[in-house]
Amino acid sequence: MLNAADGKLYGLCPKGGANNAGVIYKIDPVTDAYTDVFDFSTTDGIEPYGSLTQASDGNLYGCTFAGGKDCKGVLFSYNPFTKTYKKLIDFQTSTGANPYDGKLFQATDGKLYGTTDNGGSFSSGVIFSYNIATDAYADVFDFSSLSSDIYLSKCGVIEATDGLLYGTLQQYSPENSRYGSLYSFNRNTNTYTDLHDFTGTDEQFPQRALKQGASGKLYGTAFQGGVHSNGVAYSCDITSFTFTKLIDFDGGIAGGAPVCEINESGATATCIADLRSGSSVKIYPNPAVDFITIVASDKEEALLFTDLLGKDLGALKINANSKTNFNVSSFPNIFFVKSSDGVQRMMKSN
C-alpha cells in the first residue's frame, strides 16, 4: 500500500468491487476505516495488479492489466482530494500492452516510468514513460527475446542514484537455464544492459520491483529458487555489479515464495513473505467480519497475529486436524497471521 500525503493508505485490488473488475481502496491508519474509493470497469480498465505511486502533483497514478479501449490496459490517475478518477492512456499493442506489475516510478526528469508485459516491436513488452505535465506517452525501449526464451512478466523500473533505470523481468530459457534477469537502462544512450541472470539453482522468477537502500545497493526478491526452492532475497551493488543472495526462504517458519518488494526501515531492509499456495493451514473468510475459521493440518501449530507495524495482537495454539473459530472483532482492518507456512494477510469488512 501507498502511504499518501493525506495520511491515508491507498491500494489496489485486481478483483471485486461493484463490477468485479478491481477497486482503489483507502485505509485510515488511525481509525482502521476501510473505504472503496473507486470501482474499475471494462471502459476504465480492469485487473490492476500493481500498486499506486503518488507523483509531485499530488495525484495517485497506476495501471491496469486489461480493459480500456483495446483491452490492453490503461494508465490512470486518482486525485485523493477531489476523489476524481481519470483514464489517461489506453495501452496499445504497437507501443506496449498489458502492464502486469503496474507500479510506476517518478524519475528526476518528472516523468513516470513503467513496463508492460506485451506489445512493442517484438511483442515482448516495453519500458515506457509518461509526462504528467504534457500528457505525453512514449515507448522508450522494446524488449526482445531469443527464439527459445519465453517472457513471463516485467516488474517495473526504478531510477537509482546513478541516473540509470533498473528493473527485473521474468523469463524462461530452457536452453540457457535462465529464469529472469536484472538489468539497467540508460535513457541518454538508449543502452540496455543485462547485469545478472537468475538461474534455476540460485533464484528464479522475480515478481516485484527493486528498491535502492541507503547503502546504494538494490534489493529485491525472487519467487522461487534458492536452497529450499522457496525463493530468495538478494542485493545488487551497482558500483561493482556484485549480486549477493541474502536469504533463502525455507517455506516454513521463515516464509516462502515472496511476492513483495523490500522496504528499508531504519538500517534494516524488510519484506513479508506470503503463505505458499497450497498452505496446510486454511483460514477463511477473507475479508472477515468478527470471526475467522482456522482449519489445521495434520500437525500442531502455534499461530501469531500481528498488525501492519508488527505489533503482537495475540497468539493461538491449534491442535492437529482441528477446526477453530477465532474472534477477531477487536483486530484492526488489516492484520497478519503467522504460521509455520509463512505469513497470511487478512482483512476485515465492517
FENNOR-V959161 format. One record per pair of residues at least 24 apart in sequence whose C-alpha atoms are under 7 Angstrom apart, sorted by sequence separation. I is the first residue (numbers start at 1). GAP is how many residues later the second one is. If there is no record, write none. Layout:
i=[I:I]
gap=[GAP:GAP]
This chain:
i=[22:43:44:73:95:96:149:180:201:202:296:297:21:22:42:43:72:73:94:95:148:179:180:200:201:231:296:21:22:42:43:72:73:93:94:179:180:230:231:296:308:93:94:124:148:230:231:295:296:307:308:45:97:203:295:307:45:96:203:294:295:306:307:96:293:294:305:306:293:294:305:306:15:66:293:305:14:65:224:292:293:304:305:14:65:223:291:292:303:304:13:14:64:65:170:223:291:292:303:304:12:13:63:117:170:222:223:291:292:303:117:169:221:290:291:302:64:116:168:290:291:301:12:63:115:221:290:11:62:221:289:11:62:115:168:220:62:114:167:220:44:114:167:219:95:113:195:1:2:4:50:53:2:49:50:51:52:53:55:208:210:211:213:49:50:51:53:104:105:107:155:157:158:160:207:208:209:49:50:100:101:103:105:155:156:208:101:102:155:101:287:288:289:286:287:288:289:286:287:288:289:279:287:276:275:275:274:275:273:274:275:273:274:253:255:256:253:255:252:253:254:255:252:253:251:252:251:101:32:32]
gap=[24:24:24:24:24:24:24:24:24:24:24:24:25:25:25:25:25:25:25:25:25:25:25:25:25:25:25:26:26:26:26:26:26:26:26:26:26:26:26:26:26:27:27:27:27:27:27:27:27:27:27:28:28:28:28:28:29:29:29:29:29:29:29:30:30:30:30:30:31:31:31:31:32:32:32:32:33:33:33:33:33:33:33:34:34:34:34:34:34:34:35:35:35:35:35:35:35:35:35:35:36:36:36:36:36:36:36:36:36:36:37:37:37:37:37:37:38:38:38:38:38:38:39:39:39:39:39:40:40:40:40:41:41:41:41:41:42:42:42:42:43:43:43:43:44:44:46:50:50:50:50:50:51:51:51:51:51:51:51:51:51:51:51:52:52:52:52:52:52:52:52:52:52:52:52:52:52:53:53:53:53:53:53:53:53:53:54:54:54:55:59:59:59:60:60:60:60:61:61:61:61:62:62:65:66:67:68:68:69:69:69:70:70:86:86:86:87:87:88:88:88:88:89:89:90:90:91:107:300:301]
